Amino acid sequence: MSTAPLRPVQRAAPAQDAAAPAETVEVSLADRSYPIVIGRGVSTDSALIGSHLKPGRAALVTSEVVGALYLAPVSAALVAAGIEAVPIVLPDGEQHKNWQVLNTVFDHLIAHRCDRRTPVIALGGGVIGDMAGFAAATWQRGVPFVQIPTTLLAQVDSSVGGKTAINHPQGKNMIGAFHQPGLVLADTALLDTLPDRELSAGLAEVIKYGLIRDTAFLDWLEPNLPKLLARDPAALAHAIRRSCEHKAEVVAADEREAGLRETLNLGHTFGHAIETGVGYGEWLHGEAVAAGTVLAAEMSARLGWLSESDVGRVRRLFSLAQLPVEAPAMPAARWLDLMGHDKKVRGGRIRLVLLQGLGHAVTTGDYDPAALAATLAGSATRG
């Protein structure tokens, strides 16, 4: 994969969705329930923000690239809602998702005397969301948290559900906590400047929902992926809303990932191994998930659960989304070592999310090890 730095792209705002009303998807967790508000301009709607946050101060965590674009307008919206923004700007990239950079967040919180009533707001993609969320979970044993995701991947997946973490050199997202946000503002206007490669990476998680639990959505995606790549406002709004509905339903049923929620990790055991194995930041998360999902589909076929035409369809979907369908070459021993650090491992057994048919995902450690070995060997041969 290319490792050139991703730069924001300036595009004209799509006029046809400027007046489209915001939509709300509720994450139902009893007294910790919260809304995902999806719409153009919701991140700078001071009335909306003021209806969820009390006047005072808020720590606004962002990245250098995102901050240059959106820190000022979001800060202004907070001020209009009676909230003073304490900006905390972090370096960009997965390679900075570690203890050292996280500690700079705590340094700012201490320096500005932020207390237990000071909410932490994440303005950025999955890396910023994870780091700001982990800071919110642990600062003074937990403070309020708000997500303003700026990438498609974060809007459809990582901003919802309360999983926060940093990476360890031996494994992705190994150190973290569950800490639900009180509000998610999925502003589709923020996608206007998203680089094409980042947009495609987000589509990996969108496709995932169809593969694991919604074949009707999969049928819709196939002809509409070109529209999504072209940033058609109506298509994007539908894909984001449907993905958030699935994520909200799964999180409400299994908040702490005891069973059903594990199926959201389709392709992730292979994908996290790719990200760690090639070096954090070399592949985007969605790119690694796409290649990992193809491996999961191929292994499912080896177990007799998918047909070859099903596997071909999976590959075609990711190809249409301009995502990689071949994993990088790694020795099988390296694959197994990295996958052995996965959080779904039980008693030393690597448990995988596989497909017992399109739209039917299962998490299992009860599989023929030869099928996994053949899948990894096939990947190494192609790589």
Buried (B, 14 or more C-beta within 10 A) or exposed (E): BEEEEBEBEEEEEBEEBEEBEBBBBEBEBEEEEBBBBBBBBBBBBBEBBBEBBEEEBBBBBBBEBBBEBBBEEBBEBBEBBEBBBBBBBBEBBBBBBBEEBBEBBBEBBEEBEBEEEBBBBBBBBBBBBBBBBBBBBBBEEEBBBBBBBBBBBBBBBBBBBBBBBBBBEEBBBBBBBBBBBBBBBBBBBBBBBBBEBBBBBBBBBBBBBBBBBBEEBBEBBEEBBEBBBEBBBEBBBBBBBBBBBBBBBBBBEBBEBEEBBBBBBBBBBBBBBBBBBBEBBBBBBBBBBBBBBBBBBBBBBBBEBBEEEBBEBBBEBBBBBBBBBEBBEBEBEBBBBBBBBBBBBEEEBBBBBBBBEBBBBBBBEEBEEEBBBBBBBBBBEEE
